[in-house]
Amino acid sequence: MPNIVIIGAQWGDEGKGKVVDIFTEFADVVVRYQGGSNAGHTLVVKNEKTILHLIPSGIMHQGKVCIIGNGVVVDPETLLIEMDRLKEKGILTSTSQFRISTNAHVIMPYHKTLDHLREKKLGKAAIGTTGRGIGPCYEDKASRRGIRIGDLTQPELLKGKIEKVLEFLNFQIVEYYGGEALDLEEIHAQYVEFGKRLADYIEETPLYIHDKMSQGRDILFEGAQGTMLDIDHGTYPFVTSSNTVAAAACSGAGVGPTDINHVIGISKAYTTRVGAGPFPTEQENEFGEQLQKNGVEFGSTTGRPRRCGWLDMVIVKNSVKLNGLTSLALTKLDVLSGLDKLKICVGYEYNGKVYNELNSSAIDLDKCEPVYEELPAWEEDITNVRDFDELPEAAKKYVRRIEDICNVKVSLVSVGPRRGETIILQNPFRE
């Protein structure tokens, strides 16, 4: 009964949706444990694309139970839209398929308002948030004035909580940011209605998860964003507002560290980043544009073009350590087909010294020069390859070199966007 965590090993957008979708076939329960609707997982099943922001991508499989854990911040409006679309497709057909933690915090309209106003005020120094209210919601959670999913089903309690928060936040919105005050009655009525529609899905999810574990069920814990966006371990302050590392699965779902058996880290065969912040291997040139075009590198949440560059193994090695990775899933290897040359960053040069490990106290990532290792390229289209041994020699060498550098085996190689365009080398659910 393995319990497996899947996380992003870079700056997010690594292809977690597809990898989770693949391994969900072997799991009984899929749990999302952090982040909010700032995440976006794009799935292509039977040539139909589905984008999910909150519900675990395991929902695409019948007979699985998907859970939003207590560590997630939930925008009920976004969630209900997502649920309605899945119902229209005949995917979400029963309340037994989906549960949401009574203790998950709720994104309110004032959170989104604050998010936009703050970014506007920062101007050129803006962090590049999605504007979805994620940070302000986590702030309220930490300040112990947050509203939780369970509160939505108690109208009088909910009204009192909104009133207290609005008294404080409306002052900020109006007096400091020059925005317009939000109306208590309007918000209360809207969120009471949300509570009615979600009531049948609300659950004490840690009890549910532990019950399934006691029955010997297989659990998959699905992370959002990537390790380098972690609030503690990422490129602060250009990070998200939650812990994105594997350890967050425990607090965000209500399980213990000894309940986790495997941790799979997902890395693209190159590197991308959305929004502001340091990016040592970024290619602001024709090659970067080619990667963006060939890889269709546009955010599934915002539509923003992703910054693109060579694979940075310094940050992947860092992710191996921070997450205790037991294997890597390598995505978008096919995007590298047909390039003239391939490079992998194996270190950073800073002030005349080369660093092979990420050391934020010793180096300034904005001023680092990547140290590259060049590898042979391949011309062949690999989207139809289903056996690792049938890949071009240069492609196999590229994958093996990644394994050598980070000292972790690659368990999966994605050679195209569709579910079937995948080579599985190791399945932790079948060990």
N, C-alpha and C positions, 0 to 999 in steps of 0.2 A: 504494500500500500504506500508507494512513494508519494511524498508531497513535494512539489517542485515550484520554485520561484523563477519567473522569467522577467529579466530587467533589460533596460537599454544600457549599453556599454559606452556610448558616446554622448552627444548633445541631444538625444531624442531623435525621433523620425527614422529609427533604424529598421523598421519593418516588424515591430512587435505584433501587430494585428495578424499578419499572415502566420508567423511562427506560433502564436497562441492558438490560432485557428487549427493549425496542423496537429499540435499536440493535444488539443481538446478532444480529439477522437479517442484518446486513450485515458482521459480523465472522466471523473463523475461530476465534479464540482469545480467551477472556475470563479475565483475571487479577485475582484479589483480592490486594492487596498490603500491607494493614495492619489493625490491630484484631483482634478475636476474636469470640467468640459473644455479646458485648455489642451487636453489630449485629443488626438485624432487617430484612429486606427482605420486604415483603408483595406478592405477585403475584396478580392475578385473571385467569385464563386460562380461557375457555369457562365462565364463571360459577363456576369452582372456585378457591378461595383456597389459596395455598401460601405458607408462611412459611419463609424460609431465613435461617440465622444465620451460616453459614460458607461453604458452597458458593456460588460466584458464581451469580447469578440467571440467567445465560446457559444454565444446565443445562436450562432448560425448552425449549430448542431442540435438536432432533436434529441431529447432524452437526457440532456445535461441541465444542471442547475447553475445559474449564474447569480453572483452575489456582489452587491456594492457594499464594501465594508465600512466600518466606523471611521477610518482614516481619510475617506474621500469627502470632498466638499461638493455638494450636489445643487445644481440649478434645476429646480423642479420643472420649470417651463421647458428647458432643453431636454430633460429626461422624458417628459411626457410626449413631446414631439417625436423623439427617437422611438419610444414605445409604440406610438400610433403608426409610424412608418413600418416598423417590424410586423405589427399586426396586419397591416394592409398587404404585406408580402407573404402572409401566412406562416411567419416564423415564430412570433411570440403568440402562442395560442392558449396558454394556460398560466394562471398565477403561480403554479408550482415550478415553472421554469425560472422564475426571477424573484429574488429577495433583496431587500434593501435594509441596511442597519438602522435601527431606531436612533442610534447615537451619531450617525453621520451628520455633519453640520451643513446648514442650508445657505446657499448663496442668495442674498436678497437684492432688490433693485438698487439700494444705496451702495452696495459693494461694487456693482458695475459702474455706477455713477462716479464713485471715488476713483476707481481704477482709471477711467478715461481722463478725469480732471487732473489727476496726478501726472500722468504721462504728458499731457498737454503743457502743464506748468514746467516740467523738466526740460522741454524743448529738445535741443540736440543731445542732451544728456539722458534722454529717456532710455529706459531699460529695454523696451520693446515687448511689453506684455501683450497678451492676446486681448486685453480689455474685458475679460470674462468675469472679473470680480474675485479671482482666486486668492490673490494676496490679501485684500481687505477682509475676506471671509476667514482666512487663517489667523489674521490679526485678532478678530473678534473671538475666535476660538481660544487663542492664547490669553486674551484679556478676560476670559470667563463671562463674556456677554453675548456669546453666540446663540443662535437658534438652531435646534436639531430637528431631524426628520420627525421624531416622535411628537414634537411640539405642534406640528401642523394639524394633528388630529384633536387638539385641545384648544378650541377657539378663544376662550377667555384667557387662558395662560399665554397663548400666542400673542394676543393683543397687548397684554401688559409688557411682554418682553420687547415687542417692536416699539412700543411707546418709549420705553427707557432708552433704547439704542438710538432712536431717531432724535431724541432730545439732544444727544451728544453729537451724532454725526451730521445732522442738518446744520448745526452751528458751523462745523468745518466746511461743509459743502457751500454754504451761503457766504459766510464771513471771510473765509480764507481763500477758497477757490473761485468765488464769484458765480457759483451755480445756482440752480433753483431748488428750493426745499421740496422734499418728497412728502406725499400725503399719507397719513397713518391709515385712514379708513380705506383708501383705495388698495394699499398694500395688503392690509389685513383681509379684506374680502377676497382678493386674488389668491392668497396663500391658503386660506381656509378651503377654497375650492380645490387647490392642488392637493391638500391633505385628504380630502374625500376621495379623489381619484387614485391616490397612492395607498390608501389605508390597507387594502387587501395584500399588498406586497411587503409591508413593513414587518420586520422580524428582529428578534434578539439574536443577531447573526453569529456571535461567538459560540453561543450554545448550540446553534444549528451546525456550525462547522465541526465542533468537537464531537457532536453526536455522529456525524458522518465518518469522522476519523475512527471512532470506536467501532463502527461497522466495517472498517477496513476499506473504506472508499478512497479513491485516488483524488487528490486535490491539486489544482494548478492555481498558483497565485500570480496575477497579472499586474505588472507595474506600468506606470505611465512616465512620459518624458525619458530622461537619460541620466546616467550617473554624474556627468559633468554639469548637470543643472540642479544637483542636490543642494539644499539650503546650507548645509554644513560643509560639504566636500567638493562643491562645484566651483565654477569661476565667479565667485561672489564679487559684486552684487548682481551680476548678470545671470541669475539663477531663477528657479521657480520657488514657490513658498512652502514646499514640503520636502520630506526626505525621500529621495528616489532610489536609494540603495536598497539592497535585498533585505537588510535588517528591518526596514519599515514594514515588511509583510507581517512581521510578528505583532507590532503595536497597531498597525492599521487593519488587521483582521481579527486580532484577539487570540493568537496562538503563541506557543513558546519556541525559542530557538531550536530546541531539540526535536521539534516536530518537522523541521525542514530537512529533506534528504538530498536535494540537488538544487543548484542555482545555475541557470543558463543565461549567459550574457549575449545580447544581440549586437552585432557590429556590421555596418555596411562594409563593402569591399573598398570604400573610400570614405571620406568624412564630409558631413554637412552640418550646418547650423542655421537656425532661424533667429532673427533678432540681433541685437547688439551684443558685444562682448568679444574677448580675445579668441583668435582662431589662427594658430601659427601656420597651418598648412593650406590656408585659403588661397585659391587661385583666382585672382581678379583679372582674368584674361580670357582669351578665346577657349583655352582648355576648360576653365571653370564653367564657361557658358555651355560648352559641349556636354559636360557632365550633367549640368542642370537640365538640358534639353533631353538627353538620352535617358536619364534617370527619372524624368518627369518630377523634378524636385520643386514642388510647390506644396505649401503646408495644407494638410487636409482640414485643419481647423480655421485658418485665416486666409488661405490662398496665397500667402506671401511667398515669393521666390526664396528658396533656400540658398545660402552661401555654400559653395562647394570647394573641395580641395582633396589633396592626396590623403591616403590612409595614414592616420597618426597613431602609431603603436605605443607612443608614450602614454597617451590617455587610455588606450585599451589595457595596457599593463596595469595602470593605476586602477582601473575598474576591476580587473582580476583580483587585486588585493582587497579593495574596499568591499567587494561583494562576496568574496570567497567562491569565485566561479568554479564550477566543476566541468563546464564545457562552454564553447562558443558556438553561436549560430551566425553564419556569415551570409549576409543578404546582398542582392544586386551585383553578384559577380558578373552577370551577363552584360552589365552596363560598361564594363571595361573591355569588352570584345572590340577589336578593330582599332585600338589605340596604337600610336607609334611606339610608346614606351610606357613603363610603369614605374612608379616610385613609392617607397614606403618610408615614412619618417621614423627613424630609430632613436633620435635624440634632439636636444635643443642646444644651440650655441648661444651663450649669454655672457657678455663681458670677458670674452676670450676663453671661456671654459665650457666644456660640453657636459650636459646633464642628460642621463639616460632614464631618469626617474622624474616624475612630476614633483616639484618642490616649490610650493607657492611662496614660502618664506624667503627663498634664496633667489628666485628669478621673477622677472616681469614678463608674462606671456606675450604682452603686446610688443615687446622688444626682442623676443627670441627669434633666432634664425633656425629653421628646421635643418637637421642633418639627415640627408636622404640616402637610401640604399636603392640602387636601380635594379630592376628585374626585367626579364624578357617578357614581351607582350605576345598576344595571340590574335589571329585574324578570325578564327572560326566563330560562327553563331553557336552558342551552347545551350539555347533555351530548350532544346529537345533531349538533352543529355539527362539520364536518370541513374547512371552508375558513375561513381567517382573516377573509376579507372578509365572511363571513356572520355573524360575531359582532356583537352589539349595538354601536352606536357607542361607548357608554361603556366597554364591555369592551376594545375596540380602543384607546381612548384610554388606559386604565389600563396596558395592555401597552406602548404606545409611550412613555408617560411613564417607565416603568421603564428602557427602553432609553436614553432621554435622560439620565437621572440617572447611570447607571453607564457610559454610553458603550460599551455592548456590545449586540449584536443578540440578540434572543430567537430561538432556533432551533427550539423546540418548546413547544407549549402543551398541557397536559393538562386536559381538560374532564370527566373522570370517572375512576373507579378502573380500569376495564377497559383492556386493551391497545389496543383499537380506538378508545377515546374520547380521541383525540389528534389534534392538528394539527401536522404537521411542516412548518416553514417553511424549514429548511435542514438538509441531511444531509451532515455532514463526510466520511462514507464514500463519498459520490458526487460530491465536488467535483473 
